[in-house]
């Protein structure tokens, strides 16, 4: 079976990581990664997978890819490419893979309506958490099509990569994600500022890049946090930088799943987060905290930093809870089953 993965981004981030994991664990299947050309090509090809460049993520370009690649199933990632694929695929089964639950899902707007029309031509839907379907205003259209398949982490690979040599120094708090609105990097900076008021020697690191980087730098400068928050930008291997942190902080505005949280937990990092989307199921009080205010973030972080018994327990429980998301064979079987159902419909 030949599978065409469609993505709209030309950079490596969370959804792209998930697609490459699928291609790794389903190595017995013929899979092609298609997206606009960019830095993602090097990542895909370095993992030993075929890359097909799209000039633009449009219906016309997807039709061209279909003519040249002859896929049996189109696996389209996120709402835009799922909608695009629905109108480009003809009789080829389309599986829509929804990696997040943006706020517009909850209301009637052009994007939610466009996806509603596309659903009539989409055979199967994979959502990374129950919250995705629950929050969609036209959720009834997903009934009997949607399967919740949480993301998976290759824990052993994460741990091995975390041991690679780097010059990063130990810090108390670490942020891993794009500098974008969903990940809420400015809130991380504000949390550090609040903790600093009560815990003057706090240190922090932010791993990632994105459209909010300029605002992040401006906030750090205006609040005199240059010696406290280290910005390391995008890292092809972020795990040594993550592993050198004590606590992972994820103040996300929305999350489909929360893959970075599981990666941190594999490394024994307690996670203090907003609890939105999939994070609500991943994190609990045994391995970190879910917070809804600046005061709650500061209290949870300081408690972990000052109470060694609490920190040690949370770190051990983080590893234990992460094991729910590391069964590679089960994940591969669930993906294959989705393809089979899509082709049978």
PETAMO-V79650 format. One record per residue. N is the residue number from 0. RES is the residue in three letters. NEAR is the number of other ideal C-beta (glycine too) atoms within 10 Angstrom. Layout:
n=N res=RES near=NEAR
n=N res=RES near=NEAR
This chain:
n=0 res=UNK near=14
n=1 res=UNK near=12
n=2 res=UNK near=22
n=3 res=UNK near=25
n=4 res=UNK near=28
n=5 res=UNK near=31
n=6 res=UNK near=26
n=7 res=UNK near=18
n=8 res=UNK near=18
n=9 res=UNK near=16
n=10 res=UNK near=16
n=11 res=UNK near=18
n=12 res=UNK near=20
n=13 res=UNK near=22
n=14 res=UNK near=23
n=15 res=UNK near=21
n=16 res=UNK near=16
n=17 res=UNK near=22
n=18 res=UNK near=23
n=19 res=UNK near=21
n=20 res=UNK near=21
n=21 res=UNK near=24
n=22 res=UNK near=21
n=23 res=UNK near=17
n=24 res=UNK near=19
n=25 res=UNK near=18
n=26 res=UNK near=11
n=27 res=UNK near=9
n=28 res=UNK near=17
n=29 res=UNK near=14
n=30 res=UNK near=22
n=31 res=UNK near=20
n=32 res=UNK near=25
n=33 res=UNK near=25
n=34 res=UNK near=24
n=35 res=UNK near=17
n=36 res=UNK near=12
n=37 res=UNK near=13
n=38 res=UNK near=12
n=39 res=UNK near=22
n=40 res=UNK near=17
n=41 res=UNK near=12
n=42 res=UNK near=18
n=43 res=UNK near=22
n=44 res=UNK near=12
n=45 res=UNK near=10
n=46 res=UNK near=13
n=47 res=UNK near=10
n=48 res=UNK near=17
n=49 res=UNK near=14
n=50 res=UNK near=16
n=51 res=UNK near=18
n=52 res=UNK near=15
n=53 res=UNK near=21
n=54 res=UNK near=10
n=55 res=UNK near=10
n=56 res=UNK near=19
n=57 res=UNK near=13
n=58 res=UNK near=15
n=59 res=UNK near=12
n=60 res=UNK near=18
n=61 res=UNK near=24
n=62 res=UNK near=16
n=63 res=UNK near=15
n=64 res=UNK near=21
n=65 res=UNK near=19
n=66 res=UNK near=8
n=67 res=UNK near=11
n=68 res=UNK near=16
n=69 res=UNK near=10
n=70 res=UNK near=22
n=71 res=UNK near=15
n=72 res=UNK near=24
n=73 res=UNK near=30
n=74 res=UNK near=29
n=75 res=UNK near=29
n=76 res=UNK near=25
n=77 res=UNK near=19
n=78 res=UNK near=22
n=79 res=UNK near=18
n=80 res=UNK near=27
n=81 res=UNK near=25
n=82 res=UNK near=23
n=83 res=UNK near=25
n=84 res=UNK near=28
n=85 res=UNK near=23
n=86 res=UNK near=15
n=87 res=UNK near=23
n=88 res=UNK near=23
n=89 res=UNK near=10
n=90 res=UNK near=4
n=91 res=UNK near=17
n=92 res=UNK near=20
n=93 res=UNK near=27
n=94 res=UNK near=26
n=95 res=UNK near=29
n=96 res=UNK near=26
n=97 res=UNK near=27
n=98 res=UNK near=25
n=99 res=UNK near=23
n=100 res=UNK near=26
n=101 res=UNK near=19
n=102 res=UNK near=12
n=103 res=UNK near=16
n=104 res=UNK near=23
n=105 res=UNK near=13
n=106 res=UNK near=9
n=107 res=UNK near=10
n=108 res=UNK near=12
n=109 res=UNK near=8
n=110 res=UNK near=14
n=111 res=UNK near=17
n=112 res=UNK near=12
n=113 res=UNK near=17
n=114 res=UNK near=23
n=115 res=UNK near=17
n=116 res=UNK near=13
n=117 res=UNK near=21
n=118 res=UNK near=20
n=119 res=UNK near=8
n=120 res=UNK near=17
n=121 res=UNK near=23
n=122 res=UNK near=21
n=123 res=UNK near=23
n=124 res=UNK near=24
n=125 res=UNK near=21
n=126 res=UNK near=25
n=127 res=UNK near=25
n=128 res=UNK near=27
n=129 res=UNK near=16
n=130 res=UNK near=23
n=131 res=UNK near=25
n=132 res=UNK near=20
n=133 res=UNK near=12
n=134 res=UNK near=17
n=135 res=UNK near=24
n=136 res=UNK near=15
n=137 res=UNK near=14
n=138 res=UNK near=13
n=139 res=UNK near=11
n=140 res=UNK near=18
n=141 res=UNK near=19
n=142 res=UNK near=8
n=143 res=UNK near=8
n=144 res=UNK near=18
n=145 res=UNK near=20
n=146 res=UNK near=15
n=147 res=UNK near=17
n=148 res=UNK near=19
n=149 res=UNK near=20
n=150 res=UNK near=23
n=151 res=UNK near=24
n=152 res=UNK near=24
n=153 res=UNK near=17
n=154 res=UNK near=19
n=155 res=UNK near=11
n=156 res=UNK near=14
n=157 res=UNK near=21
n=158 res=UNK near=15
n=159 res=UNK near=11
n=160 res=UNK near=17
n=161 res=UNK near=19
n=162 res=UNK near=10
n=163 res=UNK near=10
n=164 res=UNK near=5
n=165 res=UNK near=16
n=166 res=UNK near=6
n=167 res=UNK near=18
n=168 res=UNK near=10
n=169 res=UNK near=10
n=170 res=UNK near=19
n=171 res=UNK near=20
n=172 res=UNK near=24
n=173 res=UNK near=28
n=174 res=UNK near=28
n=175 res=UNK near=25
n=176 res=UNK near=24
n=177 res=UNK near=18
n=178 res=UNK near=25
n=179 res=UNK near=16
n=180 res=UNK near=16
n=181 res=UNK near=20
n=182 res=UNK near=25
n=183 res=UNK near=23
n=184 res=UNK near=25
n=185 res=UNK near=16
n=186 res=UNK near=18
n=187 res=UNK near=25
n=188 res=UNK near=24
n=189 res=UNK near=16
n=190 res=UNK near=24
n=191 res=UNK near=27
n=192 res=UNK near=20
n=193 res=UNK near=17
n=194 res=UNK near=24
n=195 res=UNK near=19
n=196 res=UNK near=9
n=197 res=UNK near=11
n=198 res=UNK near=15
n=199 res=UNK near=8
n=200 res=UNK near=8
n=201 res=UNK near=22
n=202 res=UNK near=18
n=203 res=UNK near=25
n=204 res=UNK near=22
n=205 res=UNK near=26
n=206 res=UNK near=23
n=207 res=UNK near=23
n=208 res=UNK near=18
n=209 res=UNK near=19
n=210 res=UNK near=10
n=211 res=UNK near=18
n=212 res=UNK near=18
n=213 res=UNK near=10
n=214 res=UNK near=13
n=215 res=UNK near=21
n=216 res=UNK near=15
n=217 res=UNK near=12
n=218 res=UNK near=19
n=219 res=UNK near=21
n=220 res=UNK near=10
n=221 res=UNK near=8
n=222 res=UNK near=15
n=223 res=UNK near=10
n=224 res=UNK near=17
n=225 res=UNK near=11
n=226 res=UNK near=8
n=227 res=UNK near=22
n=228 res=UNK near=24
n=229 res=UNK near=18
n=230 res=UNK near=18
n=231 res=UNK near=15
n=232 res=UNK near=11
n=233 res=UNK near=16
n=234 res=UNK near=16
n=235 res=UNK near=10
n=236 res=UNK near=11
n=237 res=UNK near=22
n=238 res=UNK near=23
n=239 res=UNK near=17
n=240 res=UNK near=21
n=241 res=UNK near=25
n=242 res=UNK near=23
n=243 res=UNK near=17
n=244 res=UNK near=23
n=245 res=UNK near=18
n=246 res=UNK near=23
n=247 res=UNK near=24
n=248 res=UNK near=30
n=249 res=UNK near=29
n=250 res=UNK near=22
n=251 res=UNK near=25
n=252 res=UNK near=15
n=253 res=UNK near=20
n=254 res=UNK near=30
n=255 res=UNK near=28
n=256 res=UNK near=30
n=257 res=UNK near=31
n=258 res=UNK near=26
n=259 res=UNK near=27
n=260 res=UNK near=28
n=261 res=UNK near=27
n=262 res=UNK near=27
n=263 res=UNK near=31
n=264 res=UNK near=30
n=265 res=UNK near=26
n=266 res=UNK near=20
n=267 res=UNK near=19
n=268 res=UNK near=26
n=269 res=UNK near=27
n=270 res=UNK near=26
n=271 res=UNK near=28
n=272 res=UNK near=25
n=273 res=UNK near=23
n=274 res=UNK near=21
n=275 res=UNK near=22
n=276 res=UNK near=25
n=277 res=UNK near=30
n=278 res=UNK near=25
n=279 res=UNK near=17
n=280 res=UNK near=17
n=281 res=UNK near=29
n=282 res=UNK near=27
n=283 res=UNK near=14
n=284 res=UNK near=10
n=285 res=UNK near=14
n=286 res=UNK near=25
n=287 res=UNK near=31
n=288 res=UNK near=23
n=289 res=UNK near=19
n=290 res=UNK near=21
n=291 res=UNK near=10
n=292 res=UNK near=8
n=293 res=UNK near=15
n=294 res=UNK near=10
n=295 res=UNK near=14
n=296 res=UNK near=24
n=297 res=UNK near=21
n=298 res=UNK near=16
n=299 res=UNK near=24
n=300 res=UNK near=27
n=301 res=UNK near=15
n=302 res=UNK near=14
n=303 res=UNK near=23
n=304 res=UNK near=18
n=305 res=UNK near=10
n=306 res=UNK near=12
n=307 res=UNK near=9
n=308 res=UNK near=7
n=309 res=UNK near=14
n=310 res=UNK near=16
n=311 res=UNK near=13
n=312 res=UNK near=15
n=313 res=UNK near=25
n=314 res=UNK near=19
n=315 res=UNK near=14
n=316 res=UNK near=18
n=317 res=UNK near=25
n=318 res=UNK near=15
n=319 res=UNK near=12
n=320 res=UNK near=21
n=321 res=UNK near=24
n=322 res=UNK near=13
n=323 res=UNK near=12
n=324 res=UNK near=23
n=325 res=UNK near=16
n=326 res=UNK near=12
n=327 res=UNK near=16
n=328 res=UNK near=9
n=329 res=UNK near=12
n=330 res=UNK near=21
n=331 res=UNK near=19
n=332 res=UNK near=13
n=333 res=UNK near=16
n=334 res=UNK near=23
n=335 res=UNK near=16
n=336 res=UNK near=13
n=337 res=UNK near=20
n=338 res=UNK near=20
n=339 res=UNK near=13
n=340 res=UNK near=15
n=341 res=UNK near=22
n=342 res=UNK near=15
n=343 res=UNK near=8
n=344 res=UNK near=9
